[in-house]
Amino acid sequence: MPKDLLTGSEGLVGSAIKRHSSKERDLVCVTKKQVDLTDFSATVKMMEDLRPERVFHAAAAVGGLGGNMRHPGELFRKNILINFNVLEAARVTGVKRVLSYLSTCIFPDKVEYPMKETSLHEGPPHPSNFGYAHAKRMIDIQSRAYRMEYGCDFITAVGTNLFGLNDNFNLLDGHALPSLIHKTYLAKRDGKDLTVWGSGKPLREFVFADDIARLSLWAMDEYHEETPLMFSHGEETSIRELVELIAKKMNFQGKIIFDDSKADGQYRKPSDVSKLKKFQPDFKFTSLEKAIEQTTKWFTASYPNIRM
């Protein structure tokens, strides 16, 4: 069994990969406390010391809609450095395969729906997350360029609105779903109304991180194409439906208020999942209701010892 390295092992996707990785898999995990991936020398030394054959590159600087709008420069800088350093360090130390993660939020603002893996660079991203989006797009460029010139078998996957255990539940800089769970918890605890940013009308494909982990373990072993692979079920849910489901699972009985003075972001971002279905026709995604139930139970049991 090849030796695998997992970056971002304490994050959403990384922790899910750890949970689903078999005991037989030789998986070495690193955290941002152990190595600063924005430091190229430190990243190369880590690769030289550990000598992995393959890398699950799940480390990233991430923010939700609010975080992307407030910190476009910081998110651009950190992600450019992290991604360049990991892929270049992998190349110079002889790593055979790297699986890196993209997101549908980095696709063009004006793009033909459903979004195809090949349409990633066909226009500028939505203004609300342009810094993060352009930085993350460069993983695709760097991976394909290294494949072309150096023969590196580097691959990428596109997740859609991931959530789950060990998510970032920050109220301002977290993604919509974990932030809503946190807001609902506080509103219930304090006996207050639940105020939600935006109209509740936008549609998203919410995917459980544990499903991404299962697909990642398969892709590392079996997927070798240069174009990204969409990791999604293709089913859209409105923010309003999501909030109502979270409220139900957390037994929130108060009033829900949608503040449409706040930005909605893109209205919808449906993805084309035909390529994934070709490779994995029998893959079963966790239902949104079951995934929300698992996540809210974990959050309630873990609070306040969570990422926020």
N, C-alpha and C positions, 0 to 999 in steps of 0.2 A: 504494500500500500504506500503510495507516494506521501511525502511529508507536506502538509498544507499549513499555510500561515493565514490567520484571520486578523485583519486590522479592524479597529472599531468594535472590538469584541464585547464592549459593555453597552453598545448602542442598540437601537431597535432591531435592525437586521442581524447584526453580529451576535447578539444574545440569542436570537432565534436560531441561528445556524448552530450555535453551541448546543442548544437543547435538542436539536434534531440530528446532530452528527453522531454516527454510531461509535461505539467504544473501539471498534477495530480501526477507525480512521485516525491517522496520526495528525492531529490538529493542534497547532501551537497558537495561542491567543496573545495578542498584545493590546494594550490600552494606551490612551494618550498620557497617562501618568508614567508609563514605562518608556515611551519614546515620543519625541516631538516630531511628527511627520512633516511639519513645515520646515524642518532643519534637514537639508539634504545629507550632510555628513552623518548625522545621527541615524537617518533612514538607511543609508548604505551600510553602516556598521551593524545595524540590527539584522539586515538581510545576510551579511557576511557571517555573523555569529550564529544565526539560526539555520541558514542554508535550506530554505524551503524549495520544493520543486514546483509548488503551485501556491497562488495567493487568492484568497477571497478578500477583495478590497472594499470593505464596508465603512471605512472611516470617512467622515465628511463633516463640514461645518454647515449646520442646517438651521433654517428658521421657517416659520409659517409665513402667512401673508403679511402680518405685522412686522415680523423680523426682517423679511426680505425688503420691505419698503423703508425701514429705518436704517438698515445696515448693508446697503448694496456694495459699498466698497470693501468692507470687512469680509463679507461672504465671498466676494470675488477673489480677494487676495488669498484668503486661507485655503479655499478650494483649489485654486490654481497651483499653489505651492504643494499642498497635500498630494494631489493627483499626479503632478509632474514628478515629484520626488519618489513616490511609490512605484510608478511605472518605469522610470529611468533606473532606479536602484534595482528593480527586478531584472531589467535588461542587462545591466552591467554585471550582475552577480549570477546570471545564467538561469533565472527562473523560467520554467517552461510555459506556464500558463498563468494568466491573471484574469479573474472575473471582476469587473467593476460595475457599479450601479449608476444608472441614469434615472430620470424621472419625467413623467409626462408634462410637468410644469415648465420644462425647458424647451418644449416644442414651440414652433412659431405661433404668434398670437392669431394670425390669419392663416389658417391651414385647412385643407380639405378634410372633412370628417368621414369616417373614423380615421384617426391618426395612424399612419403607417410608419414602421421603423425607418423607411427610406426618406421620410419627409422632415427629418429632424432639423436640417439646416436650410430649409426653403424660405426663411424669412426671420425677422427679429422676434424675440420672445415677447410676452406681455410686459409692459413697462413696470408692473408691480414687482417683478422678480428678475429684471434683466441682468443684474450683477451675478447673482447665483447661477442663473440659467446659462450665460455665456461661459462661465468657468466650468460648469458641469459638461457642457457640450464638448469641451476640449478633451475629455476622456475618450470620446468616440474618435476624434481626430487623431489623438496621440496613439491610441490602440491600433488604428488602421494604418497609420504611417509607420509604426514599428513593425507591423506585420509585413508591410510592403518592402521596407528596406532591410530589416534585420531578421525576418522570418519568425517573429514572436507570435505565438498562438494566444494572443490577448483577445478576450471577448467582453461584451457588455450586455447588460440586461436593463430593461426599463420597467420600474415599478410604478404603480398608480395609487397615490394617496394611501400609503402604507400606515398601519397602526398596529398596536398590540402591546404586549407586556414589555415593560422597561422602556416605554416611549418617553419622549420629552413632553412633560405636561405643563410646561411654562405657559402662563396665562396670556402673555404678550407675544412671545417669540416661538411658541410651539405651533404645530400644524392644527388645522381646524378640529379634527376629531379628538385628540388628546386634550386640547384646551377646553373643549366643550365638556368632556368628562370631569375635568377639574372644576370648571365653573358650576356644573350641576351639583357636584359634591358640596361645594362651599355654599351654594344657594340653599340646598336642603339643610345643611348643618346650621346655617344662620337664620333660617326661616324667611328668606328673601325671594323676590322674583328672579327668574333666570333671564338675563338679557343676552341676546345673541347678536353678534355682528352681522349686518346685512339683511337682505330680504328673506333669506331661506330658500330662494328659488334655484340657485345654481345646482348643477348636477355633477356628481363625481363618482368614480369607480373606486370604492373603498376595498382594500385588499389586506387581509390578515398577514402580518409579518411571518407567522409560522408557515404559511403557504409559500411565501417567497423563499424561505429557508429550504423547504423541500425541493422546490424547483431549482434552487441554486446548487444543491448537492448533485442533482441530476445533470444540470448544465455543465458543471465543472468536469464531469466524467464523459459527457456525450456530445456537447454542442461545440462546433468548431468553425462556424461561419463568421465572417468579418462584420456583417451588419448586426445591429442590436436585436435582441429578442424581447418582445413584449411579455411581461409577467403580469397578466391581468385576466379576469373572467369576462370583462366587457359589459358588465351590468351596472347601470347608472342608478344612483340614489340621490334624491334632493337633500339639501342641508336641513330642510324642515323635517323630512322623514327621519333623517339621522337623529336630530335633536329629540324628536318624540320617542324614538327607540331607546336612546340613552336614558331619557327621563323614566321610561317604563322599567328598564333594567335596574335603575338606581332608586326606584320607588320615589321619585320626586313628584310631589302633589301640588306644587306651587304654580304660579302663572308664568308662562313663557312669552317673552316680548322680543320681537325681531326689530332691531334698530336699523332701518333702511337708510339712515344717514351715513352709515359706515360702508366702505367699499365691499363689493361682492367678489371682485376679481373676475376671472374669466367665467362666462356662464356655464359652459360645458367643455369637456375635453375627452370625448369618447375615443377609445383606442381600437385598432384593428388587431384582433387576437387570432386571426386565421393561421398565422405562422406557428404560434405556440400549439394550437390544436392539431396542426399537421404532425408536430413532433410528439406531443403528449395528448392524444385524443381522449384518453381515459382519466386524465387528472381531475380530481375532485377538489374544488375550492371549499373552504369552510364557509358556511352561510354567514351573512352579515349579523344576523341575530345571535347566533352562537358565538361568533367572534367578539361581539360587543359584550355579551354576557361574561365571557372569560376575562376580557380586559377590565371591565368595571369591577368585577370581583377581585381581581389582582390589585387594582388601584386602591380599593377600599381597604383591603387587608394590609397593603404596604404603606399607606399614607401615615406620616408625612415623609417617609424615607423613600422618596422617588426623585427622578430627575425633573427639576422645575426651576 
